[in-house]
Amino acid sequence: MKFLIDKNLSPTLSTSLNEHGFDSIHVKHLNKSSASDEEIFQIAFEENRIIITADVDFGYILSKWKHNLPSVIIFRFFPYNPVIQFSNIIKIIEEFGSDLINGSLVVIEPSRIRIKQLPF
């Protein structure tokens, strides 16, 4: 799986994913820290990457999108701790990996996980 980590999350999350065999890049390393959400979305679509973000605006973008990719994982009301985020991403991959590959929105909250298939 390939991931694109949004600017509102730590580059450490990307590093941790890479160390565990995934292809992950942070927008900072693409020199896209000031890119709009739509630009980030387009990069993920073109490179077949799953977006990981804390920005709920990506859910809105998906509501207007007519394709089943890219998948988006949103941390909502979640601790800003890359170690905790990483362990939750691994759980999501293990439990919902095929859903992510086929296109879905996953919202991770402290007390629950919601998933919705794309397109809406």
N, C-alpha and C positions, 0 to 999 in steps of 0.2 A: 504494500500500500504506500501511496505517496501523500504527503501532507504539506499544507501551506499554513504556517502559523501567523496569525494576524498580529498587528503592532501592539495590541493591548494585552498580549501575553508575553512572557519572558522568552528570550532566545534559548534559555536553558531547556525549555520543553522540547524544542526542536533538536537540540544536542542529545537529549536523553532518548528520543525516538530513533535518531540515527545510530546511537550506540547499541540499540536493540534490534538493528537490522532493517529499519524502515528508511524510506527516502523522505526526508523532511527538510524543509527550508523555512526560515523566518523571513518575513517581508523586509526586515532590516538588511539582510544579506543579499537581497535583490535590489537594494537601493530604492525601495518602494515604501519607505516609512510614511511618506506624506501622500501616498496614493489613496484615491477614493475607494469606498467599499465596492463600487461597481468595477473599478480597475482590478482590485484584488480578486473579485469574483471571476472576471474574465481570464486572469492568469490561471486560476485554479481550473477553469473549464478547459482552456487550451492545453494545459499540462496534465489533465486528468488527476488533479490533486483534491484531497479532502480538506476543506477549510476548518481550522480549529480557531475559535474566537471567543471573546466575551461580549461581543457586540450583537445585540438582538436585532439590529437593522438587517442583518443577513437573512433572518426569517422573513422579513418584508420583501427583500429582493427575491427570495425563492417563491413567494406568493405570486409574483408577476412573471416568473420564469416558466417557460413551457417545456423544459427538458428535464430529464431525470438526474442529471449530473450538473455540477459537482454536489457531492454530499457536504453537509455542514454540521459540525459539532459546536454547540454553543454552551459555554459555562455561564450559568445565570445564578446570581447571588452566591457565588462560589468563592472560597478562599483563594487569594492571589499567592499561591504557593506552587511552584512548578513541580515539586516532588509529589504533592497530593494530586495535582492535575494529571501528571504522568500516570500514576497508578490507576486513576479513573479512566484515562484513555485506553490503557491496556485492557481493563475490564470491558470497556465498550467494544473494542476490537474483538475480544474473545466471544462476547455474547452477540454482537450485532454486525460482525465482519461482513457477512454476505449482504446485509441490508445497506451497509456503507458502499460496497462495491456497486450495487444496483441503483443507488440513489436514495438518500434519506436525509431528514433533518433530525438530529439528536440533540435534545436539550438536557443538560446535566444540572440539576439543582441539588442542594445539600441533602434533601430528603427523598428525592425521586429522580427517575430518568424517564423522559418522554421521547418517543420516536414516531416519526410520520414519514411515509413513503412519498417519493417525488414522482411526477409532478403533483402539486396539490390539486 
